[in-house]
Amino acid sequence: MADDDVKLLKEQLSRQKEEIEKLKSLLQDKLKLPDVFTSDNDDFPTTIPAVNQLDKESIARYSRQLILPEIGIRGQLLLRKTSVLIVGCGGLGCPAALYLTAAGIGQLGLIDHDEVEISNLHRQILHTEARINVQKSTSAAYACKQYDIVLDATDNVATRYLLNDGCVLAGKPLVSGSALRFEGQLTIYNYKGGPCYRCLFPKPPPPETVTNCSDGGVLGVVPGIIGCLQALEVIKIAAKIGRPCTQRLLLFDALDGSFKAIKLRQKKDNCEVCGSSPSITELIDYEQFCGTRATDKDKVLTILTPEERISVQDYQAIVENGEPHLLIDVRQPVELEICQLSQTINIPMNSLSKEETIKELKEKLIPQADRPKTSVFVVCRQGNDSQVAVKLLKEKLKQLPISIKDIKGGLKAWARHIDRSFPEY
Amino acid sequence: MDVINVTILFFAKGRELRGQREDQTAIISQPSGADLYKLVVDKFPCLEPIRDHFALALNEEYIEKSDQIITLSEGDQLAVIPPISGG
């Protein structure tokens, strides 16, 4: 192509980019988003009708907690006056929301997930249609300011830092709960001189060291218990009773049936966000800060070249044609008990590099007269581990006349495209 | 320098990396808070991936990463507590 054409295209591209920026800015203006931390003018339904006495029905409904001297009419009216934002409507958020509603909290805001999309709005009732495609942190941080107490029931590191900073900047207590496998943690950040999340954990963990519920698993009762404890702490803050769990970290060990309360530090004077001269004075890009997406959804890796992979459709054809091959499933044995393809050999990821495993595999792959070259396929749940495994096996088995490919998208793709009755987990 | 036997409790990712809930180890009796964080990783190299990403508690009290000297006693419990982020 002539240089002139390239130049022309570049100019066109640059003009289009300018146009897009202009349109974006126009859209922002149209949406008229108020400044997150200064404006009180908004479309959030924050006005809770002022009540200074309870009617007959409310007295009957809340009677069992009204006769607790610590709560009484005073405490119940305080609950009625309080608004709480629950971020994350999963294992933690659901029980918390149920108990807070049942206890008579004046107003609940619920947010789930990070991006405002039209398909979210049926459940993410805090976002509005006008805010589709609006930067999620703007929407969420805006929300922090609108509520008295924020409850962190999220499932990922990036949102946890976002809520921490949002609450510090808005001066709101953050009732933080988390759960994984058989363990749970609970504390209140940014409350009564206690630390914030950054005071304790200034650096986000490397993404590869973070286990999420979809990989690690979680017993439903565990977030159920932590979510209930979060609701309890909210009630204590709202009714101004008891000793809220600030400056303490509650560790729950479900298998051991034990709780431990760790006494924490006060807030850190040189904390980047809640210290005396903070360097973070507005929200930042938390996905960039944490090096990971603000979701616990599994990422899709692309380690292999297209030639080193096979689609589920092509693999099905190989099976149907009766072509000889070896299928290796690299999931854990417990996962194979859930579901597996026929004629599978199980070699879990963690034993793949063991010498004896490779030795056994080599014996299986010795060339036979009728098949000079063996095809090996590797499968896992969703096609990430299988790629890592192919890379490793290629190295370990490089002297053998074999081809090794991974099945793209793993058993998830098999369930979606080949066999609809095949379980997904 | 005196050496003290302590129990190390592993939580969350620490438990996953170590593959057990607790263990015993011997540690110098008067390290600084910051040194104690380092010593625990030295004793348990499996914690290397989360080196800067856990809180340490001595007998259920948070230890600050500072120069302040911590006096350990026989049978003390040191807890390795990485944050959980799931929910």
Interface residues (C-beta under 8 A of the other chain):
Chain A: G88 G90 G91 L92 G93 A153 T154 D155 N156 V157 R160 G177 S178 A179 L180 E183 G184 Q185 Y197 L200 F201 K203 P204 P205 P206 E208 T209 V210 T211 N212 C213 G216 V218 P223 I226 L249 L251 D253 D256 K260 A261 I262 K263 L264 R265 D296
Chain B: F11 A12 K13 R15 E16 R21 P49 I50 D52 H53 A55 A57 E60 E61 Y62 E64 A79 I81 P82 P83 I84 S85 G86 G87
